[in-house]
Amino acid sequence: MTTQTHRLTNGMVMTMVTVEGLDEIDSRFHRLIVQAPELRDIVTTTGMAPALKLFVPRAPDYPVTLPGFDSNNLADSGWESDPKRPILRTYTASEVDRKAGRIACDVLDLDLPGSWLYRVAVGDRIGLIGFKNELQVPSTHTKIVAIGDLSARPSIDSIKSNAPVGVTVSAFVEQQERPWGDIAAEADASPADTTIWIGAEVSEVARLRREALAAGFATEQILALPYWARGRTRDEFDYDLYRRYQKAAEAGRDISDPNVAADIELN
């Protein structure tokens, strides 16, 4: 099992970490705590709801190995084609202790047979790469509207806890099916003073983003993250997303550009 640490060109760190805790928070969520000295080097900003990816075992007794990356920060083909490669899951860091090299994240338990949650225990080694997709609020904005389904609850909690002084957060959890116009009216949100965060099923995210753009919000005011897709497993969704990024990179598109990423993920 590799312990090599990779520092990617976009400032992210990928490394193996040790599971220090996996505890039930409530009937739906577990808190996962991981630690590694290399996490002291992870790049953090003043953003909120930083996203990370975990490399977790695909099946019991399967190894967790980390890929090499090409110049586009995509996994090398040899690792990607390995049928025993780990699966990747995206989560939000709920706590970051850089001094201790420790990160906590809250994981939604879908109560599905074979969930990776039941294949990992304290002391196990898994992989981690982060951070990306941190929510940034311009100094001219005084409001955040955060919309998401249950899977987005940890991210919205992070936004509420870490919003800059003077910025109010209107949270709409499990209200992602509402029209943007209704949400905007309730939150008194306008393009002049509001940043929008959306995390939910891909079609709902795309619709809300489209409606907000039609209402005059600029693309840079909206961070829209599809967490899953109706009718597809998480593995199918993640693999399709990876292929989309791969094709975009091969076509010469800048996949680190948030607008390019939104086009890849939502269309």
RODO-718849 format. One record per residue (C-alpha): residue number from 1; residue in three letters; x, y, z. Coordinates in pm, 1 decimal. Layout:
N
+------+------+----------+----------+----------+
: resi : resn :       px :       py :       pz :
+------+------+----------+----------+----------+
:  NUM :  ala :        X :        Y :        Z :
...
+------+------+----------+----------+----------+
//
This chain:
267
+------+------+----------+----------+----------+
: resi : resn :       px :       py :       pz :
+------+------+----------+----------+----------+
:    1 :  met :      0.0 :      0.0 :      0.0 :
:    2 :  thr :    148.5 :    331.4 :   -105.7 :
:    3 :  thr :    204.4 :    610.3 :    142.1 :
:    4 :  gln :    334.9 :    855.7 :   -113.8 :
:    5 :  thr :    205.5 :   1210.3 :    -88.4 :
:    6 :  his :    124.0 :   1403.0 :   -403.8 :
:    7 :  arg :    104.8 :   1780.3 :   -414.8 :
:    8 :  leu :    -94.7 :   1864.9 :   -722.3 :
:    9 :  thr :    -44.8 :   2173.4 :   -934.2 :
:   10 :  asn :   -368.2 :   2332.2 :   -811.0 :
:   11 :  gly :   -254.6 :   2330.1 :   -447.4 :
:   12 :  met :   -436.5 :   2014.8 :   -341.1 :
:   13 :  val :   -274.8 :   1736.7 :   -140.9 :
:   14 :  met :   -335.1 :   1364.2 :   -191.6 :
:   15 :  thr :   -214.0 :   1121.0 :     71.6 :
:   16 :  met :   -296.3 :    812.6 :    274.3 :
:   17 :  val :   -462.5 :    882.9 :    609.3 :
:   18 :  thr :   -546.2 :    681.2 :    919.3 :
:   19 :  val :   -904.7 :    648.5 :   1039.0 :
:   20 :  glu :   -909.0 :    777.7 :   1397.5 :
:   21 :  gly :  -1282.6 :    779.0 :   1454.3 :
:   22 :  leu :  -1608.7 :    669.4 :   1297.2 :
:   23 :  asp :  -1900.7 :    754.6 :   1522.5 :
:   24 :  glu :  -2274.7 :    781.4 :   1473.9 :
:   25 :  ile :  -2400.5 :   1139.7 :   1500.1 :
:   26 :  asp :  -2768.5 :   1060.5 :   1450.6 :
:   27 :  ser :  -2981.4 :    812.3 :   1259.2 :
:   28 :  arg :  -2855.9 :    945.4 :    924.5 :
:   29 :  phe :  -2496.9 :   1063.3 :    967.6 :
:   30 :  his :  -2162.9 :    931.9 :   1090.8 :
:   31 :  arg :  -1861.1 :   1149.0 :   1169.8 :
:   32 :  leu :  -1538.2 :   1023.1 :   1015.8 :
:   33 :  ile :  -1209.2 :   1152.0 :   1158.4 :
:   34 :  val :   -883.7 :   1094.1 :    971.0 :
:   35 :  gln :   -526.9 :   1196.2 :   1044.7 :
:   36 :  ala :   -192.5 :   1212.9 :    867.1 :
:   37 :  pro :    112.0 :   1436.4 :    913.2 :
:   38 :  glu :     85.4 :   1530.4 :    544.8 :
:   39 :  leu :   -249.3 :   1700.6 :    609.3 :
:   40 :  arg :    -58.1 :   1980.3 :    779.9 :
:   41 :  asp :     39.8 :   2086.0 :    427.1 :
:   42 :  ile :   -311.8 :   2090.2 :    287.5 :
:   43 :  val :   -402.1 :   2422.4 :    132.6 :
:   44 :  thr :   -687.4 :   2603.9 :    304.5 :
:   45 :  thr :   -831.0 :   2943.2 :    224.7 :
:   46 :  thr :  -1090.3 :   3168.6 :    377.0 :
:   47 :  gly :  -1358.3 :   2975.6 :    189.4 :
:   48 :  met :  -1641.3 :   2772.5 :    337.0 :
:   49 :  ala :  -1749.7 :   2409.7 :    291.5 :
:   50 :  pro :  -1418.6 :   2280.5 :    149.7 :
:   51 :  ala :  -1468.7 :   1958.7 :    -45.9 :
:   52 :  leu :  -1246.4 :   1652.7 :    -27.6 :
:   53 :  lys :  -1249.0 :   1310.3 :   -186.5 :
:   54 :  leu :  -1192.3 :    986.7 :      0.6 :
:   55 :  phe :  -1043.4 :    674.3 :   -155.4 :
:   56 :  val :  -1219.3 :    385.2 :     19.0 :
:   57 :  pro :  -1204.3 :      8.0 :    -43.8 :
:   58 :  arg :  -1420.3 :   -118.8 :   -327.3 :
:   59 :  ala :  -1475.4 :   -450.7 :   -152.0 :
:   60 :  pro :  -1365.7 :   -617.7 :    171.7 :
:   61 :  asp :   -991.9 :   -692.6 :    170.3 :
:   62 :  tyr :   -933.5 :   -487.1 :   -145.2 :
:   63 :  pro :   -633.0 :   -254.5 :   -115.4 :
:   64 :  val :   -654.2 :    123.2 :   -118.4 :
:   65 :  thr :   -397.1 :    258.0 :   -361.2 :
:   66 :  leu :   -345.8 :    612.6 :   -481.4 :
:   67 :  pro :   -317.3 :    701.7 :   -849.1 :
:   68 :  gly :    -58.2 :    901.0 :  -1028.8 :
:   69 :  phe :   -188.0 :   1207.5 :  -1210.1 :
:   70 :  asp :   -130.9 :   1355.8 :  -1551.7 :
:   71 :  ser :    -85.4 :   1725.0 :  -1629.5 :
:   72 :  asn :   -463.9 :   1774.5 :  -1617.8 :
:   73 :  asn :   -486.6 :   1630.0 :  -1264.5 :
:   74 :  leu :   -667.2 :   1321.2 :  -1394.2 :
:   75 :  ala :   -580.6 :    972.1 :  -1271.2 :
:   76 :  asp :   -339.4 :    770.0 :  -1482.4 :
:   77 :  ser :   -498.7 :    510.3 :  -1708.3 :
:   78 :  gly :   -337.3 :    211.3 :  -1537.7 :
:   79 :  trp :   -488.8 :    292.6 :  -1201.0 :
:   80 :  glu :   -822.4 :    389.5 :  -1352.3 :
:   81 :  ser :   -857.4 :     55.2 :  -1533.7 :
:   82 :  asp :   -775.2 :   -159.6 :  -1228.3 :
:   83 :  pro :  -1095.2 :   -345.7 :  -1128.2 :
:   84 :  lys :   -980.1 :   -342.2 :   -764.6 :
:   85 :  arg :   -915.9 :     31.1 :   -754.1 :
:   86 :  pro :  -1078.9 :    210.2 :   -459.7 :
:   87 :  ile :  -1400.8 :    400.2 :   -501.7 :
:   88 :  leu :  -1407.1 :    777.3 :   -454.3 :
:   89 :  arg :  -1660.2 :    964.6 :   -247.6 :
:   90 :  thr :  -1686.0 :   1342.9 :   -209.0 :
:   91 :  tyr :  -1753.5 :   1501.9 :    129.7 :
:   92 :  thr :  -1724.1 :   1835.4 :    306.2 :
:   93 :  ala :  -1468.2 :   1891.1 :    578.6 :
:   94 :  ser :  -1661.2 :   1982.1 :    892.2 :
:   95 :  glu :  -1345.4 :   2039.1 :   1097.3 :
:   96 :  val :   -985.1 :   2099.9 :    991.3 :
:   97 :  asp :   -699.8 :   2093.5 :   1242.8 :
:   98 :  arg :   -389.8 :   2164.3 :   1035.9 :
:   99 :  lys :   -158.2 :   2163.2 :   1336.9 :
:  100 :  ala :   -259.6 :   1805.8 :   1420.1 :
:  101 :  gly :   -302.0 :   1700.1 :   1057.2 :
:  102 :  arg :   -659.5 :   1597.8 :   1131.2 :
:  103 :  ile :   -981.4 :   1633.8 :    929.6 :
:  104 :  ala :  -1338.8 :   1540.2 :   1019.6 :
:  105 :  cys :  -1628.4 :   1500.0 :    780.2 :
:  106 :  asp :  -1989.0 :   1393.4 :    822.4 :
:  107 :  val :  -2099.9 :   1102.2 :    606.4 :
:  108 :  leu :  -2460.3 :   1032.7 :    512.4 :
:  109 :  asp :  -2549.2 :    670.4 :    585.0 :
:  110 :  leu :  -2775.7 :    559.7 :    301.7 :
:  111 :  asp :  -2844.1 :    234.2 :    488.9 :
:  112 :  leu :  -2753.0 :     32.4 :    181.3 :
:  113 :  pro :  -2607.1 :   -319.6 :    191.4 :
:  114 :  gly :  -2238.1 :   -310.9 :    110.7 :
:  115 :  ser :  -2189.7 :     56.3 :    199.7 :
:  116 :  trp :  -1822.6 :    143.6 :    238.0 :
:  117 :  leu :  -1903.7 :    268.9 :    588.9 :
:  118 :  tyr :  -1923.2 :    -94.3 :    695.8 :
:  119 :  arg :  -1588.0 :   -180.0 :    537.3 :
:  120 :  val :  -1382.2 :     77.0 :    728.0 :
:  121 :  ala :  -1278.2 :     70.0 :   1093.3 :
:  122 :  val :  -1061.9 :    274.3 :   1328.1 :
:  123 :  gly :   -697.1 :    214.1 :   1243.7 :
:  124 :  asp :   -758.2 :    146.7 :    874.2 :
:  125 :  arg :   -571.3 :    337.1 :    606.1 :
:  126 :  ile :   -765.6 :    511.4 :    330.7 :
:  127 :  gly :   -682.8 :    785.2 :     81.2 :
:  128 :  leu :   -774.9 :   1153.2 :     76.5 :
:  129 :  ile :   -741.1 :   1439.2 :   -170.5 :
:  130 :  gly :   -845.2 :   1798.4 :   -102.8 :
:  131 :  phe :   -947.2 :   2072.2 :    -97.3 :
:  132 :  lys :  -1157.2 :   2216.7 :   -377.5 :
:  133 :  asn :  -1487.4 :   2395.1 :   -439.7 :
:  134 :  glu :  -1461.3 :   2620.1 :   -136.7 :
:  135 :  leu :  -1732.3 :   2883.8 :   -127.4 :
:  136 :  gln :  -1589.3 :   3234.9 :   -154.1 :
:  137 :  val :  -1796.0 :   3544.3 :    -77.2 :
:  138 :  pro :  -1700.0 :   3881.3 :   -230.0 :
:  139 :  ser :  -1653.1 :   4165.0 :     15.6 :
:  140 :  thr :  -1951.3 :   4344.0 :   -141.8 :
:  141 :  his :  -2189.7 :   4059.2 :    -58.3 :
:  142 :  thr :  -2377.0 :   4042.9 :    270.5 :
:  143 :  lys :  -2591.7 :   3734.7 :    208.3 :
:  144 :  ile :  -2550.0 :   3367.5 :    126.4 :
:  145 :  val :  -2836.4 :   3150.6 :      9.5 :
:  146 :  ala :  -2753.4 :   2781.7 :     62.9 :
:  147 :  ile :  -2986.2 :   2522.2 :    -89.2 :
:  148 :  gly :  -2952.5 :   2146.5 :    -73.5 :
:  149 :  asp :  -3103.4 :   1808.1 :     -6.1 :
:  150 :  leu :  -3017.1 :   1589.2 :    292.4 :
:  151 :  ser :  -2681.5 :   1492.6 :    141.4 :
:  152 :  ala :  -2583.9 :   1861.2 :    148.4 :
:  153 :  arg :  -2658.0 :   1912.6 :    517.3 :
:  154 :  pro :  -2291.0 :   1894.5 :    626.8 :
:  155 :  ser :  -2191.7 :   2152.5 :    365.8 :
:  156 :  ile :  -2470.3 :   2388.5 :    463.6 :
:  157 :  asp :  -2381.0 :   2346.8 :    831.6 :
:  158 :  ser :  -2021.8 :   2439.7 :    743.6 :
:  159 :  ile :  -2136.5 :   2748.1 :    555.5 :
:  160 :  lys :  -2353.9 :   2859.1 :    847.2 :
:  161 :  ser :  -2072.3 :   2806.2 :   1097.8 :
:  162 :  asn :  -1798.3 :   2974.2 :    895.0 :
:  163 :  ala :  -1970.6 :   3262.6 :    720.5 :
:  164 :  pro :  -1771.6 :   3587.2 :    739.5 :
:  165 :  val :  -1869.4 :   3845.1 :    997.1 :
:  166 :  gly :  -2153.5 :   4056.8 :    864.0 :
:  167 :  val :  -2275.5 :   3791.5 :    618.7 :
:  168 :  thr :  -2611.1 :   3627.2 :    687.4 :
:  169 :  val :  -2692.3 :   3275.1 :    569.1 :
:  170 :  ser :  -3037.8 :   3168.6 :    456.6 :
:  171 :  ala :  -3039.4 :   2788.2 :    457.9 :
:  172 :  phe :  -3292.8 :   2583.7 :    263.1 :
:  173 :  val :  -3229.5 :   2219.4 :    355.3 :
:  174 :  glu :  -3443.2 :   1960.7 :    175.2 :
:  175 :  gln :  -3614.3 :   2241.9 :    -13.7 :
:  176 :  gln :  -3424.9 :   2197.7 :   -340.2 :
:  177 :  glu :  -3744.6 :   2136.2 :   -537.2 :
:  178 :  arg :  -3870.5 :   2490.2 :   -479.9 :
:  179 :  pro :  -3846.5 :   2746.6 :   -760.5 :
:  180 :  trp :  -3554.3 :   2985.2 :   -729.5 :
:  181 :  gly :  -3791.0 :   3282.0 :   -739.6 :
:  182 :  asp :  -3969.2 :   3166.6 :   -424.1 :
:  183 :  ile :  -3641.3 :   3103.8 :   -242.1 :
:  184 :  ala :  -3499.1 :   3439.8 :   -349.0 :
:  185 :  ala :  -3810.9 :   3621.9 :   -231.6 :
:  186 :  glu :  -3802.9 :   3452.7 :    109.2 :
:  187 :  ala :  -3430.3 :   3523.2 :    151.6 :
:  188 :  asp :  -3455.8 :   3875.6 :      7.9 :
:  189 :  ala :  -3173.0 :   3780.3 :   -227.3 :
:  190 :  ser :  -3057.6 :   3997.8 :   -514.0 :
:  191 :  pro :  -2764.5 :   3988.8 :   -758.5 :
:  192 :  ala :  -2624.2 :   4298.3 :   -588.7 :
:  193 :  asp :  -2555.7 :   4139.6 :   -250.4 :
:  194 :  thr :  -2598.8 :   3760.5 :   -260.3 :
:  195 :  thr :  -2381.2 :   3454.6 :   -318.0 :
:  196 :  ile :  -2558.7 :   3125.6 :   -392.7 :
:  197 :  trp :  -2451.3 :   2773.0 :   -296.8 :
:  198 :  ile :  -2643.3 :   2469.6 :   -431.0 :
:  199 :  gly :  -2582.6 :   2100.1 :   -362.9 :
:  200 :  ala :  -2831.2 :   1826.6 :   -453.1 :
:  201 :  glu :  -2936.8 :   1584.7 :   -727.3 :
:  202 :  val :  -2791.5 :   1695.1 :  -1059.7 :
:  203 :  ser :  -3117.6 :   1791.8 :  -1232.7 :
:  204 :  glu :  -3230.5 :   2002.8 :   -935.2 :
:  205 :  val :  -2891.2 :   2174.9 :   -915.2 :
:  206 :  ala :  -2895.3 :   2250.7 :  -1287.3 :
:  207 :  arg :  -3250.2 :   2387.9 :  -1270.6 :
:  208 :  leu :  -3184.9 :   2615.3 :   -972.6 :
:  209 :  arg :  -2864.6 :   2746.7 :  -1128.6 :
:  210 :  arg :  -3042.8 :   2809.4 :  -1458.4 :
:  211 :  glu :  -3326.3 :   2996.0 :  -1284.6 :
:  212 :  ala :  -3082.3 :   3207.9 :  -1081.5 :
:  213 :  leu :  -2887.6 :   3298.9 :  -1395.4 :
:  214 :  ala :  -3212.2 :   3396.9 :  -1567.0 :
:  215 :  ala :  -3289.2 :   3620.2 :  -1267.6 :
:  216 :  gly :  -2971.2 :   3820.0 :  -1323.8 :
:  217 :  phe :  -2713.5 :   3640.3 :  -1110.3 :
:  218 :  ala :  -2368.7 :   3596.6 :  -1264.4 :
:  219 :  thr :  -2199.5 :   3258.1 :  -1296.5 :
:  220 :  glu :  -1929.8 :   3360.5 :  -1048.6 :
:  221 :  gln :  -2197.9 :   3424.2 :   -784.7 :
:  222 :  ile :  -2317.6 :   3063.7 :   -792.9 :
:  223 :  leu :  -2138.0 :   2752.6 :   -670.0 :
:  224 :  ala :  -2348.7 :   2461.6 :   -796.4 :
:  225 :  leu :  -2244.1 :   2107.3 :   -702.8 :
:  226 :  pro :  -2426.2 :   1794.3 :   -822.5 :
:  227 :  tyr :  -2399.0 :   1529.4 :   -551.0 :
:  228 :  trp :  -2580.1 :   1243.6 :   -720.9 :
:  229 :  ala :  -2801.6 :   1153.8 :  -1016.4 :
:  230 :  arg :  -3145.7 :    998.7 :  -1007.3 :
:  231 :  gly :  -3148.3 :    648.5 :  -1157.4 :
:  232 :  arg :  -2773.1 :    594.9 :  -1124.1 :
:  233 :  thr :  -2560.0 :    451.6 :   -846.9 :
:  234 :  arg :  -2292.3 :    668.6 :   -691.1 :
:  235 :  asp :  -2027.1 :    461.3 :   -869.6 :
:  236 :  glu :  -2198.7 :    512.1 :  -1204.9 :
:  237 :  phe :  -2241.7 :    883.6 :  -1140.0 :
:  238 :  asp :  -1880.7 :    936.0 :  -1029.6 :
:  239 :  tyr :  -1741.1 :    732.5 :  -1318.7 :
:  240 :  asp :  -1948.7 :    924.0 :  -1573.8 :
:  241 :  leu :  -1831.4 :   1251.6 :  -1421.5 :
:  242 :  tyr :  -1469.9 :   1138.9 :  -1439.0 :
:  243 :  arg :  -1512.1 :   1050.6 :  -1806.5 :
:  244 :  arg :  -1663.2 :   1391.2 :  -1877.4 :
:  245 :  tyr :  -1366.2 :   1566.1 :  -1719.0 :
:  246 :  gln :  -1129.3 :   1339.8 :  -1908.5 :
:  247 :  lys :  -1288.6 :   1423.0 :  -2243.8 :
:  248 :  ala :  -1292.7 :   1795.1 :  -2164.3 :
:  249 :  ala :   -923.1 :   1790.0 :  -2072.6 :
:  250 :  glu :   -838.7 :   1599.3 :  -2390.2 :
:  251 :  ala :  -1026.6 :   1866.3 :  -2586.0 :
:  252 :  gly :   -803.7 :   2133.1 :  -2433.5 :
:  253 :  arg :  -1055.2 :   2285.3 :  -2194.0 :
:  254 :  asp :   -936.3 :   2428.5 :  -1862.2 :
:  255 :  ile :  -1111.4 :   2193.3 :  -1620.2 :
:  256 :  ser :   -995.4 :   2402.4 :  -1322.1 :
:  257 :  asp :  -1216.2 :   2690.2 :  -1443.3 :
:  258 :  pro :  -1538.0 :   2691.4 :  -1232.6 :
:  259 :  asn :  -1750.0 :   2780.1 :  -1534.9 :
:  260 :  val :  -1602.4 :   2492.9 :  -1734.9 :
:  261 :  ala :  -1657.1 :   2260.6 :  -1438.6 :
:  262 :  ala :  -2022.1 :   2366.6 :  -1413.4 :
:  263 :  asp :  -2071.5 :   2301.5 :  -1783.7 :
:  264 :  ile :  -1913.3 :   1956.1 :  -1750.3 :
:  265 :  glu :  -2107.9 :   1856.0 :  -1441.3 :
:  266 :  leu :  -2450.4 :   2001.5 :  -1515.0 :
:  267 :  asn :  -2502.4 :   1954.2 :  -1889.0 :
+------+------+----------+----------+----------+
//
